[in-house]
Amino acid sequence: MNKFKDLYQLQKQAKEIKKKLQNTHIEAEVEGVTAVVDGQQEIISISITDEAHSNKSKVESNLVKALNKAIKRSQQFGAEQMKDVMGDMGLGGGGGLLGGQ
């Protein structure tokens, strides 16, 4: 195998994943509070229903929960994307460059 070719291919795939993560929106809702983040954990939007507005402290708590939930989903999505690339390159699993340690 040509290591330079592999490195170039890995760099190309990393750029593709970054673009995919930027264009992927992940939503999480907790009791009328909705947070949307992209695949790079950047907040895209936050919305609060009229019903959820009635209790400020509950809105604040639910906002934190919704953001954390959306960010966690985003991290899981990103990890899945990287796992696929690493597996394609033979770097994941039990015996590749990153496997087993």
Sequence and secondary structure as in RCSB ss.txt:
>XXXX:A:sequence
MNKFKDLYQLQKQAKEIKKKLQNTHIEAEVEGVTAVVDGQQEIISISITDEAHSNKSKVESNLVKALNKAIKRSQ
QFGAEQMKDVMGDMGLGGGGGLLGGQ
>XXXX:A:secstr
  HHHHHHHHHHHHHHHHHHHHH EEEEEETTEEEEEETTS EEEEEE TGGGG HHHHHHHHHHHHHHHHHHHH
HHHHHHHHHHHHHTT STTTSSSTT 
